[in-house]
Amino acid sequence: MPGSFTLRPIEANLIHDTELIGKMSPYCSFQLGEKIVASAICKKGGKNPHWEDVVTMPVPVMNDDLLQVHVMDKDRFTKDDEIGSFSLDLKEIETVGSVSKWYPLFYKNKPAGEIHLETSFVGQDINIQSQTGVTGFEAETKIYHEQKQIVEPHTFTKEIDVVETVPVTQKIEVMEPVKVMKDVEYTEVVPVTKKIETIEPEVVKKEVEVIEPRLVTKTIQVVENVPVMKEVEVIESKPVIKEVESFEPQTFTKQVEVTEYVPVTKEVTVTEPVHMKKAVEYVEDVITTQTVTKEVKEPVIVNEEIKTTVGPATLIGAEEKILKEKIVEKDIIESEKIYEERF
């Protein structure tokens, strides 16, 4: 059935990361047959990109049932890298009308994350009514109703996750210098008076027994050595106590003022990033459908070969088929013009 699909990627949670340094800039690429349409790029979106644009995919006369969706990473100097992809069944959307759900992404048959996608189908009904009968091969006037899609901007409000810096009071421990009184030991050389015992020579008088020769009257007068007590001076060493003054080291304790670093707890105010929900307004193009009634008078294309072999009845059917194909082709061209004007 002729018409078009509207595709609105909302957000994605990606597992596969193509960037070694920095964040990815993801976008969505939709491929239907040879037709490829891309969404806007979420710059530096990383693994959690968001999109706010709507993509329109016109349906050709001969279309495939599967729409290929590729999530790509936009590279500035090299070829864009694929993050993940999946296939979307268009018959389901055409039957239901609109679908909004999360689809799993795969890269080389491995899970690459998921994407939230809203899709809808808008068909074009062509009702042809004959105003005058066909007599022979004359031109006839026909009225048909055509549904057109109009893209209009609308303002929406939604909550998004933003990061804001807020002041936060924290307690931290710092080392600060503090003057304190402290007992310290030190050694000084001081004069000290001591009593010591010394040995000194001293002259003393002693009574000693000596043998001296004396004249002794005996019956026989002879000279003999006899002991006699005599006082003589001799030198002896005796211990003497003296007071002497000497210098010796002694240890003292006194209080001095010193500076020491001690831990001190302080309250400081710092700014930290906080994730919060915030309501923002954004403008989004919304596609509306209008029914336009047109009156067209087109001549019947007569093929002499068909006229001879088949007859006028077949020509009327051929004419209606040609008219329908022209109208469908016209709608496709108009849809492509709308897409080119937007992007």
C-alpha positions, 0 to 999 in steps of 0.5 A, spaced: 500 500 500 502 506 498 504 511 503 510 512 508 513 510 514 515 515 520 521 513 524 523 517 531 529 514 534 529 516 542 535 513 546 539 508 546 543 504 551 550 501 547 555 496 549 559 496 543 564 502 544 568 503 537 572 509 540 578 507 544 579 515 546 573 520 547 566 519 546 562 516 540 557 520 536 552 516 534 546 516 529 541 512 526 541 510 518 535 507 515 535 503 509 530 500 505 532 497 498 537 502 495 534 508 499 538 510 505 536 516 510 540 518 516 538 521 523 541 527 526 548 526 530 548 526 537 555 529 538 559 526 544 553 522 546 557 516 548 554 509 550 547 513 552 545 517 546 539 521 545 535 524 539 530 528 538 529 528 530 523 524 526 525 521 519 520 520 514 522 514 509 517 514 503 515 507 501 517 505 493 512 501 489 516 495 489 518 495 497 522 490 501 518 487 508 524 488 512 527 495 514 535 495 516 536 499 522 544 501 523 547 505 529 553 508 526 559 512 530 560 519 526 568 519 525 571 526 522 577 523 518 575 516 517 570 512 515 564 511 520 564 505 524 558 501 525 556 500 533 550 495 532 544 493 527 537 490 527 532 488 522 525 491 522 518 488 520 514 493 516 508 489 515 507 489 523 508 497 523 503 497 517 498 493 520 498 496 527 499 503 525 504 505 530 509 501 534 514 504 540 519 499 543 526 497 545 529 493 539 536 489 541 542 491 537 547 486 534 554 487 532 557 481 528 552 476 531 554 479 539 549 483 543 551 490 542 546 494 546 538 496 545 535 502 542 528 505 543 524 507 536 518 509 535 515 508 528 508 509 524 505 508 518 501 513 514 497 510 508 495 514 501 488 512 499 486 514 492 479 514 490 477 515 483 470 517 481 468 517 474 464 523 472 463 522 465 462 515 461 468 513 457 465 513 449 470 510 445 477 513 446 475 520 448 478 524 454 474 523 461 474 527 467 476 524 474 476 526 481 481 523 486 482 524 493 489 524 495 492 524 502 498 529 503 503 529 509 505 536 512 511 537 516 509 542 522 513 544 528 510 543 535 513 544 542 514 539 547 516 538 554 520 532 557 524 531 562 532 530 561 537 528 565 542 533 566 548 534 570 549 541 575 554 543 580 552 544 587 555 546 593 557 541 598 560 542 605 565 536 607 569 535 613 577 534 611 583 533 615 589 537 614 595 538 618 596 545 621 602 548 625 601 549 633 606 551 638 606 547 644 611 547 650 615 541 651 620 538 656 627 537 652 633 534 655 640 537 654 647 536 657 652 542 659 659 541 662 659 544 669 664 545 675 663 540 681 667 540 687 669 533 689 673 530 695 678 525 693 683 521 697 690 522 695 697 519 697 702 524 700 709 523 703 709 526 710 715 526 715 714 523 722 718 521 728 718 514 730 721 510 735 725 505 732 730 500 735 737 501 733 743 497 735 748 502 737 755 501 739 756 503 747 761 502 752 759 497 757 763 495 763 763 488 764 767 484 768 771 484 761 770 490 758 768 489 751 764 492 746 757 489 744 751 491 739 745 492 744 738 495 742 737 502 744 730 506 743 732 512 739 727 517 736 729 518 728 725 522 722 722 518 717 718 519 711 712 515 710 706 515 705 699 517 708 692 518 705 690 525 705 683 527 703 682 533 699 677 537 695 678 539 688 674 542 683 673 539 676 668 540 670 663 534 668 657 534 663 651 533 667 644 532 664 638 537 665 631 538 663 627 544 661 621 546 657 622 550 651 616 552 645 616 548 639 612 548 633 609 541 631 604 539 625 597 536 628 591 533 624 585 538 624 578 537 622 575 543 618 569 544 614 570 546 607 565 547 601 566 544 594 562 544 588 560 537 585 556 535 579 549 532 581 545 528 576 538 531 576 531 531 572 530 537 568 524 539 564 526 542 557 522 544 551 524 542 544 521 543 538 520 537 533 517 536 526 510 533 526 507 530 520 500 531 519 495 528 514 491 532 509 486 529 504 486 534 498 480 533 492 483 534 485 480 534 478 484 531 473 482 530 465 487 526 462 487 523 455 486 516 454 493 513 451 491 508 445 495 503 443 493 501 436 496 494 437 491 493 444 485 496 440 486 491 435 487 485 439 483 486 445 478 492 445 476 498 448 474 495 455 481 493 456 483 500 454 479 503 460 482 498 465 489 500 462 488 507 463 486 506 470 492 502 472 497 508 468 493 513 472 494 510 479 501 509 477 502 516 476 499 518 482 503 514 486 510 516 483 508 523 484 507 522 491 513 519 492 517 525 489 513 530 493 515 526 500 522 526 497 522 533 496 519 534 503 525 530 506 530 534 502 527 541 505 528 538 512 535 535 511 
